[in-house]
Amino acid sequence: MDDEYTEEDRAERDRPGRGRLLLGGTLATVLLAAVGGTVGWVLADPGDPQDAAAPGAAPTGSASPLDPPTAARPTTARATTPPAPTTRGGLTVPRLVGMDFEKAREELHDRKLGWRLVFGTGSGRSVTRTVPAQDTPVRPGTTVRVEVSGPAPEVDVPDLVGEDCDDAADELGDLGLFPRYPTGNRGEVTAQTPAADSTAHWNDQVSLSCGSAPTSTPEATPTP
């Protein structure tokens, strides 16, 4: 078979380094094939979806640091109406207009309210107006002005001498009269003005002298 090659073929085959070139080419081919297979495997494998996410991407459902903060919805203050004034127990001025003034006074007394009777110049005994007005909320002890259509009626002054001053004051109040104490209100009534059985009018004052009853001094007996 050596005869089939020419002299030039033999020389080319026997040239130094040819074997190395063939071996190097073979190794290069093998390395390229291995690298190509590895790159193809990496590209073909999707891997973990989270690992495949773009760097710096925020997780699903969380706000991005660049997103503006969510502003709270402004609330509108609801206008409120101040509550109506109330009193303990719902106490109000009773409806007295048209009522006899003495009956009106009893109604106020039962509600623990005070009264001040103001008599008019007309006729009759009926109440024409109250201050505060009827149905007005009030506190216990409030004095109500009661206006009466006619003048103050007459009343007989009772005999109060010898009575306790406190009891005498209550008796005058029941009759529409007011006590006055020029010497204090302790002890028994020693004198009164006007005198017993005198005529007075509603709202008049009766002066009461209170204290100890004066002791009578025995008269000196003349010597014979």
C-alpha positions as CSV (number, residue, x, y, z in Angstrom):
1,M,0.0,0.0,0.0
2,D,2.9,2.3,0.5
3,D,3.3,2.1,-3.2
4,E,0.0,3.8,-3.8
5,Y,1.2,7.0,-2.0
6,T,3.4,9.3,-3.8
7,E,6.5,10.7,-2.5
8,E,4.7,13.9,-1.6
9,D,2.1,12.0,0.5
10,R,4.7,10.2,2.4
11,A,6.6,13.4,3.1
12,E,3.4,15.1,4.3
13,R,2.5,12.1,6.6
14,D,6.0,12.0,8.0
15,R,6.1,15.8,8.6
16,P,6.7,16.6,12.4
17,G,3.7,18.1,14.3
18,R,1.0,16.7,12.1
19,G,0.0,14.2,14.8
20,R,-0.2,17.0,17.3
21,L,-2.5,19.0,15.1
22,L,-4.8,16.2,14.6
23,L,-4.9,15.4,18.3
24,G,-5.5,19.1,19.2
25,G,-8.3,19.4,16.8
26,T,-10.0,16.3,18.2
27,L,-9.7,17.6,21.8
28,A,-11.1,21.0,20.8
29,T,-14.0,19.4,19.1
30,V,-14.8,17.3,22.2
31,L,-14.5,20.4,24.5
32,L,-16.8,22.5,22.3
33,A,-19.4,19.7,22.3
34,A,-19.3,19.4,26.1
35,V,-19.6,23.2,26.6
36,G,-22.5,23.4,24.1
37,G,-24.3,20.6,25.9
38,T,-23.9,22.3,29.3
39,V,-25.1,25.7,27.9
40,G,-28.1,24.0,26.3
41,W,-29.1,22.3,29.6
42,V,-28.9,25.5,31.5
43,L,-31.1,27.3,29.0
44,A,-33.5,24.5,28.8
45,D,-34.0,24.2,32.7
46,P,-36.4,27.0,34.0
47,G,-35.2,26.5,37.5
48,D,-37.0,28.0,40.5
49,P,-39.6,30.7,39.5
50,Q,-38.4,32.9,42.4
51,D,-34.8,32.5,41.2
52,A,-35.9,33.5,37.7
53,A,-37.5,36.7,38.9
54,A,-35.8,39.9,38.0
55,P,-33.3,41.3,40.5
56,G,-34.9,43.8,42.9
57,A,-38.5,42.9,41.9
58,A,-40.9,43.1,44.8
59,P,-42.8,40.0,45.9
60,T,-46.4,39.6,44.6
61,G,-48.9,41.5,46.9
62,S,-46.4,43.8,48.6
63,A,-46.1,47.5,48.0
64,S,-43.1,48.7,46.1
65,P,-40.8,51.1,48.1
66,L,-41.3,53.6,45.3
67,D,-45.1,53.5,45.6
68,P,-46.5,56.6,47.3
69,P,-48.1,56.0,50.8
70,T,-51.8,55.5,50.8
71,A,-53.5,58.5,52.4
72,A,-56.3,57.9,54.9
73,R,-59.7,59.0,53.7
74,P,-60.6,62.3,55.4
75,T,-63.5,62.1,57.8
76,T,-66.2,64.8,58.1
77,A,-67.2,65.7,61.6
78,R,-70.9,65.1,62.0
79,A,-72.7,68.2,63.3
80,T,-74.4,67.4,66.6
81,T,-77.2,69.3,68.3
82,P,-76.5,70.1,72.0
83,P,-78.9,68.2,74.3
84,A,-81.7,70.1,75.8
85,P,-81.2,71.1,79.4
86,T,-82.4,68.5,81.8
87,T,-83.0,68.4,85.5
88,R,-83.0,65.6,88.0
89,G,-86.3,63.9,87.9
90,G,-87.6,66.0,85.0
91,L,-88.9,68.8,87.2
92,T,-90.8,71.5,85.3
93,V,-93.0,74.5,86.2
94,P,-96.6,73.2,86.4
95,R,-99.4,74.5,84.3
96,L,-101.0,77.1,86.6
97,V,-102.5,79.6,84.2
98,G,-106.3,79.9,84.8
99,M,-106.0,78.2,88.2
100,D,-107.0,79.8,91.6
101,F,-103.8,81.2,93.1
102,E,-104.2,79.3,96.3
103,K,-104.4,76.0,94.4
104,A,-101.5,77.1,92.3
105,R,-99.5,77.7,95.5
106,E,-100.2,74.2,96.6
107,E,-99.1,72.8,93.3
108,L,-95.7,74.6,93.7
109,H,-95.4,73.4,97.3
110,D,-95.9,69.8,96.3
111,R,-93.1,70.1,93.7
112,K,-90.8,71.6,96.3
113,L,-90.8,75.0,94.4
114,G,-91.0,78.4,96.0
115,W,-93.5,81.1,94.9
116,R,-94.0,84.8,94.9
117,L,-97.5,86.1,94.4
118,V,-97.9,89.3,92.4
119,F,-101.5,90.6,92.5
120,G,-103.0,92.8,89.8
121,T,-105.5,95.5,89.6
122,G,-108.3,93.6,87.8
123,S,-110.7,91.2,89.3
124,G,-110.7,87.5,90.2
125,R,-108.2,85.1,91.8
126,S,-106.9,83.2,88.7
127,V,-103.3,83.0,87.6
128,T,-102.6,84.9,84.4
129,R,-98.9,84.1,84.0
130,T,-95.9,82.4,85.6
131,V,-92.1,83.2,85.4
132,P,-90.5,80.9,84.4
133,A,-93.3,79.8,82.0
134,Q,-95.1,76.6,82.5
135,D,-93.3,73.4,81.4
136,T,-89.9,75.1,81.8
137,P,-87.3,72.7,83.3
138,V,-86.3,74.0,86.8
139,R,-84.3,72.8,89.8
140,P,-85.9,72.1,93.2
141,G,-86.2,75.2,95.3
142,T,-86.6,77.6,92.4
143,T,-88.9,80.5,93.2
144,V,-91.7,80.9,90.6
145,R,-93.4,84.3,90.1
146,V,-97.1,83.8,90.0
147,E,-99.1,86.7,88.6
148,V,-102.8,87.0,89.7
149,S,-105.5,88.8,87.9
150,G,-107.1,90.6,90.9
151,P,-105.9,92.4,94.0
152,A,-104.7,90.7,97.2
153,P,-107.6,89.3,99.3
154,E,-108.0,90.3,102.9
155,V,-107.1,88.0,105.8
156,D,-107.5,88.2,109.6
157,V,-104.3,88.3,111.6
158,P,-104.2,85.4,114.1
159,D,-103.3,85.7,117.8
160,L,-99.7,84.5,118.0
161,V,-98.6,85.7,121.4
162,G,-97.3,82.9,123.6
163,E,-96.5,80.6,120.6
164,D,-93.1,79.4,119.6
165,C,-91.7,81.8,116.9
166,D,-91.1,79.0,114.4
167,D,-94.7,77.8,114.8
168,A,-96.0,81.3,114.5
169,A,-94.1,81.8,111.2
170,D,-95.6,78.7,109.7
171,E,-99.1,79.8,110.7
172,L,-98.6,83.2,109.1
173,G,-97.3,81.5,105.9
174,D,-100.4,79.4,105.6
175,L,-102.5,82.6,105.6
176,G,-100.4,84.3,103.0
177,L,-98.6,86.6,105.5
178,F,-94.9,87.0,106.2
179,P,-93.2,87.2,109.6
180,R,-90.7,89.9,110.5
181,Y,-88.4,89.5,113.6
182,P,-87.2,92.9,115.0
183,T,-85.7,91.1,118.1
184,G,-84.7,87.8,116.6
185,N,-86.6,84.6,116.0
186,R,-85.7,82.6,119.2
187,G,-88.1,81.8,121.9
188,E,-91.8,82.6,122.2
189,V,-93.8,85.4,120.7
190,T,-94.1,88.2,123.3
191,A,-95.8,90.8,121.1
192,Q,-97.1,91.2,117.5
193,T,-98.0,94.0,115.1
194,P,-100.7,94.2,113.8
195,A,-102.5,92.9,116.8
196,A,-104.7,89.8,116.8
197,D,-107.9,90.0,114.8
198,S,-106.7,92.9,112.7
199,T,-107.3,92.9,109.0
200,A,-104.4,92.5,106.6
201,H,-103.9,91.5,103.0
202,W,-102.0,88.6,101.3
203,N,-98.2,89.4,101.2
204,D,-98.4,91.7,104.3
205,Q,-95.9,91.4,107.0
206,V,-96.5,90.8,110.7
207,S,-93.9,91.9,113.2
208,L,-93.2,89.3,115.9
209,S,-91.2,90.1,119.0
210,C,-89.6,86.8,120.2
211,G,-87.8,85.9,123.4
212,S,-88.6,85.2,127.0
213,A,-91.8,86.5,128.4
214,P,-91.2,89.4,130.8
215,T,-91.6,88.4,134.4
216,S,-93.9,90.5,136.5
217,T,-92.3,92.4,139.3
218,P,-94.4,92.4,142.6
219,E,-95.4,95.8,143.8
220,A,-93.7,97.0,146.9
221,T,-95.8,96.9,150.0
222,P,-95.9,100.3,151.9
223,T,-94.7,100.1,155.4
224,P,-97.2,101.3,158.1
